[in-house]
Amino acid sequence: MHARPLAPSPSVSGRRVRAGYWTRLLPLLALLACVTRVPSFTRPLWNPDEGYLAVQARLLAQGGELYETVVDRKPPLVPWLYQGAFAVAGSESLTPVRVLAVLAQLATALALASLARRRWGDAAGRTAGALYLLISVGLNPEDAQAAGFELFILPCTAAALWCADRRRWGTAGLAAGCAFLAKQTGGAVLLPVLWLCGARGGGRGGLLRPAAGAAVPVLGAALVTDPGGFLFWTVTGSGTYASLDGSGAHALGRGLANAALVAVACAGLIPPVARASRAGREGARGPGRGTGTTADLWVWLAASAGAVAVGFHFFGHYYLQLLPPLALLAAAALHGRPAHRRTAALRTSACCCVLFLAWGLLAPRTELDHARRLAGTVAGRTGPGDRVLVWGMHPETYWLADRAPATRYLTAGLLTNYSGGRDGSRVGERYAVEGAWEVFRAEMATHPPALVVDDSRGKPYGPRHVPGLRRLLDAGYVRAGTVDGAVLYVRGTGGR
């Protein structure tokens, strides 16, 4: 008589099911993440933020000090990521950073899939992960395909909710702190984490755990860099930049246009989410672990919308923060509905994704071509050891030309408060970052640039509007030609 083989224990069987689920889903999401990021590899860079980060990373690698000799209004995590990628693969190309962006998108999709699966089952997990990646390209390609600050916020925010859903409050706070270190608005994810902690019985004392967790990486970054400089550049020194004065109509128009693009990308998600909202499905049974819970996701979406509005600039890349909670809300809304509803949502999202990918592959390169021509001229007129001042909003010129900037202020925006949507009413020296002009004048006196490039091209921060720059040019520089409207100045015989 033969003994019957022992059946696997329920725990072993459960582990096999979980492993099988992820071994099937992971390759699909990885492929989708790669496909949706294909346009990002088709050009050297996508927007000035990438150029700014590339120049920062090079300066840091050469011994620069963040918030001292290398400055920006952003926290340090993404500059460090660029610096690390350049250290491994060289600084001539952004390809290693593009790879990191693919991994960031994949990590975000996996966290969302895991969270949705835990709440609503296997199909919801697949739906959340796939929908997120499909809608992740739903903006102007300069915003969606760039490896910028907002993109690296997303895996941290998704991880924060993933941990909070499992009552790992300290780790959730830690992830929220990392999101802040990618960009300040990433810290908005702490609101749904705290809400979930309180709603699940964390109590007043329990709320301290995510708050303390968030403080650890932020304080650590401040101590590693310069505490005073970190506080100034990331929090207290951006008052004029965050003002809507003089730019309200333009900012509103940009905000509506980018909201419309997100709506197109989410055309497959909005109807089921709207129907679920009208039916009162969100949060109807409270914030417990059971299926159907979405109240914290609405808090997350509202916090992300507030993050988009902070500063009143409404740039397209700001809207990326909305996409993870939208994908989860759609997965929740489709849970329990007929399969054809889920298929229709995925099909519509895939069609919209194809349109945005085509846009990314065919988008004109006007500003990039200008920056490359200008960089070629700068490289040809200067030596490798020369310092250059590019007075404009395209810091990528320094990176493309492989020339060191003559100042720590890589764009004219820090010295004039100009940004993409200013109409000139709050642009000028008196709106600059506090103390910037004193530092700038000292830099110009100590290490005068071999070449000055006025790349304002009629914008309200040009030399005729900025006396400090005009005096610098009049004192020691002569006009030496133009490139696509940018004016070149070299040091004259009477220069210093």
C-alpha positions in Angstrom: 0.0 0.0 0.0 1.5 3.3 -1.1 1.3 6.4 1.0 -0.5 9.2 -0.5 1.6 12.3 -1.2 1.2 15.1 1.3 -0.7 18.1 -0.1 1.2 21.4 0.2 0.2 23.5 3.2 -2.0 26.5 2.6 0.8 28.9 3.3 3.1 27.2 0.7 0.2 27.2 -1.8 -0.5 30.9 -1.1 3.2 31.8 -1.7 3.2 29.9 -5.0 0.0 31.7 -6.1 1.6 35.1 -5.2 4.8 34.2 -7.0 3.0 33.1 -10.1 1.0 36.3 -10.2 4.1 38.5 -10.1 6.2 36.4 -12.5 3.4 36.9 -15.0 2.7 40.5 -14.3 6.2 41.9 -13.8 7.4 41.2 -17.4 4.2 42.7 -18.8 4.6 45.9 -16.8 8.3 46.1 -17.5 7.6 45.9 -21.2 4.9 48.5 -21.0 7.2 50.8 -19.0 9.9 50.5 -21.6 7.5 51.1 -24.5 6.0 54.2 -22.9 9.5 55.7 -22.4 10.8 55.0 -25.9 10.4 58.7 -27.0 12.6 59.8 -24.1 15.6 58.1 -25.7 15.2 59.8 -29.0 16.8 63.2 -28.2 19.7 64.4 -26.0 17.3 66.2 -23.6 13.7 67.3 -23.4 13.5 70.4 -21.3 15.6 73.0 -19.3 15.1 71.1 -16.1 17.1 68.2 -17.5 19.7 70.6 -18.6 19.8 72.2 -15.2 20.2 68.8 -13.5 22.9 67.8 -15.9 25.0 70.9 -15.2 24.4 70.6 -11.5 25.6 67.0 -11.6 28.8 67.9 -13.4 29.5 70.7 -11.0 29.0 68.5 -8.0 31.3 65.9 -9.5 34.0 68.6 -9.8 33.7 69.4 -6.1 30.8 71.8 -6.1 28.8 72.2 -2.9 25.0 72.0 -3.1 23.3 75.3 -2.0 26.6 77.0 -1.9 28.5 76.9 -5.3 25.6 74.9 -6.9 22.2 76.3 -6.2 18.6 75.6 -7.2 15.2 75.9 -5.5 14.9 72.1 -5.4 15.9 69.5 -2.8 19.0 67.4 -3.5 17.7 63.9 -4.3 17.4 64.2 -8.1 20.7 66.1 -8.5 22.3 63.3 -6.6 20.7 60.7 -8.8 22.1 62.5 -11.9 25.5 62.7 -10.3 25.4 59.0 -9.5 24.4 58.1 -13.0 27.1 60.2 -14.5 29.7 58.7 -12.1 28.8 55.2 -13.4 28.3 55.9 -17.1 29.8 59.3 -17.9 28.2 62.7 -18.2 28.1 63.0 -22.0 24.7 61.5 -22.3 21.4 61.3 -20.3 20.8 57.7 -21.3 21.7 56.3 -17.8 19.2 58.8 -16.3 16.6 57.7 -18.9 17.1 54.1 -17.6 16.5 55.3 -14.1 13.3 56.9 -15.2 12.1 53.7 -16.7 12.8 51.9 -13.4 11.1 54.7 -11.5 7.9 54.2 -13.6 8.1 50.5 -13.2 8.5 50.7 -9.5 5.5 53.1 -9.3 3.3 50.7 -11.4 4.3 47.7 -9.2 3.5 49.5 -6.0 0.1 50.6 -7.3 -0.6 47.1 -8.6 0.3 45.6 -5.2 -1.9 48.1 -3.4 -4.9 47.5 -5.7 -4.5 43.8 -5.5 -4.5 43.8 -1.7 -7.7 45.8 -1.7 -9.7 44.5 -4.7 -8.0 41.3 -6.0 -5.8 40.1 -8.8 -7.6 41.8 -11.7 -7.6 45.2 -10.0 -3.9 44.9 -9.4 -3.2 44.3 -13.1 -5.6 47.0 -14.1 -4.0 49.6 -11.8 -0.5 48.9 -12.9 -1.3 48.9 -16.6 -3.6 52.0 -16.5 -0.9 54.0 -14.7 1.7 53.3 -17.3 -0.7 54.0 -20.1 -1.7 57.4 -18.8 1.8 58.3 -17.6 2.6 59.8 -21.1 -0.5 61.9 -21.2 1.1 65.4 -21.3 3.2 67.4 -23.7 6.3 65.2 -24.3 8.6 67.8 -22.8 6.8 67.1 -19.6 6.0 63.4 -19.8 9.2 62.1 -21.3 11.7 64.2 -19.3 13.6 62.6 -16.5 12.7 65.5 -14.2 12.0 66.1 -10.6 8.3 65.2 -10.6 8.9 61.8 -12.2 11.2 60.7 -9.4 8.5 61.8 -6.9 6.2 59.1 -8.0 7.8 55.9 -6.8 8.2 57.5 -3.4 4.6 58.6 -3.1 3.3 55.2 -4.3 5.6 53.5 -1.7 4.3 55.8 1.0 0.7 54.7 0.4 1.8 51.1 0.0 3.4 51.1 3.4 0.5 53.0 5.0 -1.9 50.5 3.7 0.0 47.9 5.6 0.2 50.0 8.8 3.9 50.5 8.5 3.6 54.1 9.6 7.2 55.0 10.1 8.3 53.6 6.8 5.4 55.4 5.1 6.6 58.6 6.6 10.2 57.8 5.4 8.9 57.4 1.8 7.0 60.7 2.1 10.2 62.4 3.2 12.0 60.9 0.2 9.3 62.3 -2.0 9.9 65.7 -0.5 13.6 65.4 -1.3 12.8 64.7 -4.9 10.7 67.9 -5.0 9.0 69.8 -2.2 5.5 69.1 -3.5 6.1 65.4 -3.1 5.6 65.9 0.6 1.9 66.3 -0.1 1.6 62.5 0.1 2.1 62.8 3.9 -1.5 64.0 4.1 -3.2 60.8 3.0 -0.7 58.8 5.1 -1.6 60.8 8.2 -5.3 60.5 7.3 -5.0 56.7 6.9 -3.1 56.5 10.2 -5.7 58.4 12.1 -8.6 56.6 10.4 -7.2 53.2 11.2 -6.8 53.9 14.9 -3.3 55.1 15.0 -4.3 57.7 17.5 -2.6 61.0 18.3 0.6 59.3 19.3 0.4 57.1 16.2 0.4 60.2 14.0 3.9 61.0 15.3 5.4 57.9 13.7 4.8 58.9 10.0 5.7 62.5 10.8 8.9 61.4 12.5 9.7 59.1 9.6 9.3 61.9 7.1 11.6 64.1 9.1 14.5 61.7 9.2 15.6 61.9 5.5 14.8 65.6 5.3 16.9 66.4 8.3 19.6 64.1 7.1 19.8 65.8 3.7 19.9 69.2 5.4 22.9 68.1 7.6 24.7 66.5 4.7 24.4 69.7 2.6 24.2 73.0 4.5 21.3 73.4 6.9 20.9 77.1 6.4 21.2 76.9 2.6 18.9 73.9 2.4 16.2 75.7 4.4 16.6 78.9 2.3 16.7 77.3 -1.2 14.0 74.7 -0.6 11.5 76.6 1.6 12.0 80.2 2.5 13.7 81.7 -0.5 11.0 81.3 -3.1 8.4 83.9 -2.1 8.5 85.9 -5.3 8.6 82.8 -7.5 5.4 81.5 -5.9 3.4 84.7 -6.5 0.7 84.9 -9.1 0.9 88.7 -9.5 1.2 89.8 -13.1 0.8 86.3 -14.6 -2.7 85.2 -13.6 -4.3 84.9 -17.1 -1.3 83.2 -18.6 -1.0 80.7 -15.7 -4.7 80.0 -15.8 -4.5 79.3 -19.5 -1.6 76.9 -19.1 -3.3 75.2 -16.2 -6.5 74.6 -18.2 -4.5 73.4 -21.2 -2.5 70.9 -19.2 -5.7 69.7 -17.4 -7.2 69.1 -20.8 -4.3 67.0 -21.8 -4.6 64.9 -18.7 -8.3 64.5 -19.3 -7.6 63.2 -22.8 -5.0 60.7 -21.5 -7.5 59.6 -18.8 -10.5 59.3 -21.2 -10.8 55.6 -20.3 -10.6 56.3 -16.5 -12.8 59.3 -16.0 -16.2 57.7 -16.8 -15.9 54.7 -14.4 -14.5 57.0 -11.7 -17.3 59.5 -12.2 -20.0 56.8 -12.1 -18.5 55.3 -8.9 -18.4 58.8 -7.4 -22.0 59.5 -8.2 -23.0 56.1 -6.7 -21.3 56.9 -3.5 -18.9 53.9 -3.8 -15.8 55.8 -2.6 -15.2 55.3 1.1 -18.7 54.1 1.8 -17.6 51.5 4.3 -14.9 53.6 6.0 -11.1 53.3 5.9 -10.7 49.7 6.9 -8.8 47.0 5.1 -11.8 45.6 3.3 -12.6 45.9 -0.4 -14.1 49.1 -1.8 -12.1 51.5 0.4 -11.1 54.6 -1.6 -11.4 57.5 0.8 -7.7 57.8 1.4 -7.2 57.8 -2.4 -9.5 60.8 -2.8 -7.4 62.5 0.0 -4.3 61.6 -2.0 -5.8 63.0 -5.2 -6.9 66.2 -3.5 -3.4 66.6 -1.9 -1.8 66.1 -5.3 -4.1 68.7 -6.9 -3.0 71.1 -4.2 0.6 70.3 -5.0 -0.1 71.1 -8.7 -1.5 74.5 -7.7 1.2 75.5 -5.3 3.2 78.4 -6.8 0.5 79.1 -9.4 2.6 78.1 -12.4 0.7 74.9 -13.5 3.6 73.5 -15.6 2.7 70.3 -17.3 5.1 68.1 -15.3 3.4 69.2 -12.1 0.3 67.1 -13.2 2.3 63.8 -13.0 1.5 63.7 -9.3 -2.2 63.2 -10.1 -1.8 60.0 -12.1 -1.1 57.4 -9.4 -4.2 58.1 -7.3 -6.3 58.4 -10.5 -5.1 54.9 -11.7 -6.0 53.4 -8.3 -9.4 55.1 -8.2 -10.1 53.7 -11.7 -9.1 50.2 -10.6 -11.4 50.5 -7.6 -14.3 51.8 -9.8 -13.9 48.9 -12.3 -13.7 46.3 -9.5 -16.8 44.2 -9.5 -18.0 45.6 -12.8 -18.4 43.5 -16.0 -15.2 42.5 -17.6 -16.0 44.4 -20.8 -15.9 47.7 -18.8 -12.4 47.0 -17.7 -11.4 46.0 -21.2 -13.0 49.2 -22.6 -11.0 51.4 -20.1 -7.8 49.7 -21.0 -8.4 49.8 -24.7 -9.3 53.5 -24.6 -6.3 54.3 -22.5 -4.0 52.3 -24.9 -5.3 54.3 -27.9 -4.7 57.6 -26.1 -1.2 56.3 -25.1 -0.4 55.6 -28.7 -1.4 59.2 -29.7 0.9 60.7 -27.0 3.7 58.4 -27.9 3.4 59.5 -31.6 3.5 63.1 -30.4 6.6 62.4 -28.5 8.3 60.8 -31.5 7.3 63.5 -33.9 7.4 66.6 -31.7 9.5 69.5 -33.2 12.9 70.2 -31.6 13.0 74.0 -32.1 14.5 75.0 -28.7 16.8 71.9 -28.6 18.2 72.7 -32.1 18.7 76.3 -31.0 20.6 75.2 -27.8 22.8 72.8 -29.8 23.7 75.5 -32.4 24.4 77.9 -29.6 26.5 75.4 -27.7 28.5 74.6 -30.8 29.3 78.3 -31.2 30.2 78.6 -27.5 32.5 75.6 -27.7 34.2 77.0 -30.8 34.8 80.4 -29.3 36.2 79.3 -25.9 38.7 76.9 -24.5 37.9 73.9 -22.2 39.1 75.9 -19.1 37.1 79.1 -19.9 34.1 80.1 -17.9 31.0 81.2 -19.8 27.9 83.2 -18.8 24.7 82.2 -20.7 22.0 84.8 -19.8 18.9 82.9 -20.5 16.6 80.1 -19.5 18.4 77.2 -21.2 21.2 75.9 -18.9 21.6 72.9 -21.1 23.8 75.1 -23.3 26.6 74.8 -20.6 26.2 71.0 -20.7 26.1 70.7 -24.5 29.1 73.0 -24.9 31.0 71.3 -22.0 31.9 74.6 -20.5 31.8 75.7 -16.9 29.3 78.4 -15.9 30.8 81.7 -14.6 28.1 81.8 -11.9 26.2 79.5 -9.6 23.0 80.9 -11.0 22.4 78.7 -14.0 19.4 80.7 -15.3 18.5 84.3 -15.5 15.3 83.3 -13.6 17.1 83.3 -10.3 18.4 86.8 -10.9 15.2 88.3 -12.3 12.3 86.0 -11.2 11.5 85.2 -14.8 9.9 81.8 -15.4 7.9 80.4 -18.2 4.8 82.5 -17.7 5.9 85.9 -16.4 4.6 88.9 -18.4 7.2 91.3 -17.2 5.3 92.9 -14.3 7.3 91.1 -11.6 10.5 90.5 -13.5 13.6 92.4 -12.7 16.5 92.7 -10.3 14.4 93.6 -7.3 12.5 90.3 -7.6 15.6 88.2 -7.7 16.5 85.6 -5.0 17.5 87.5 -1.9 21.2 88.4 -2.0 21.7 86.9 -5.4 23.0 90.1 -7.1 25.6 90.7 -4.5 27.0 87.2 -5.0 26.7 87.5 -8.8 28.6 90.7 -9.0 31.4 89.2 -6.8 31.6 86.2 -9.1 31.9 88.4 -12.2 34.6 90.4 -10.6 36.6 87.4 -9.4 36.2 85.2 -12.5 35.0 87.3 -15.4 33.6 85.1 -18.1 35.5 84.8 -21.4 32.2 84.9 -23.3 28.7 86.3 -22.4 25.7 85.0 -24.3 22.6 87.1 -24.1 19.9 84.4 -25.0 17.0 86.6 -23.8 15.7 87.0 -27.4 13.3 89.8 -26.6 12.1 88.4 -23.2 11.6 90.8 -20.3 14.8 89.8 -18.6 17.0 91.1 -21.5 19.9 93.6 -20.8 17.8 96.7 -21.5 15.5 95.6 -18.6 18.3 94.6 -16.2 20.7 97.4 -15.3 23.1 95.1 -13.5 23.7 93.0 -16.7 23.9 96.1 -18.9 26.6 97.6 -16.7 28.6 94.3 -16.8 28.5 94.3 -20.6 29.3 98.0 -20.9 32.2 97.8 -18.6 34.3 95.2 -20.4 32.6 93.4 -23.3 32.0 94.0 -27.0 29.4 92.5 -29.3 30.8 89.6 -31.4 27.9 88.3 -33.4 24.6 86.5 -33.1 23.3 82.9 -33.2 19.6 82.4 -33.8 18.8 85.7 -32.1 21.2 85.2 -29.2 23.9 87.9 -28.9 27.5 87.0 -28.2 29.9 89.3 -26.2 33.6 88.8 -25.8 35.9 90.7 -23.5 37.2 93.9 -25.1 40.6 95.5 -25.0 39.3 97.6 -22.1 37.9 94.7 -20.2 39.3 93.4 -17.0 
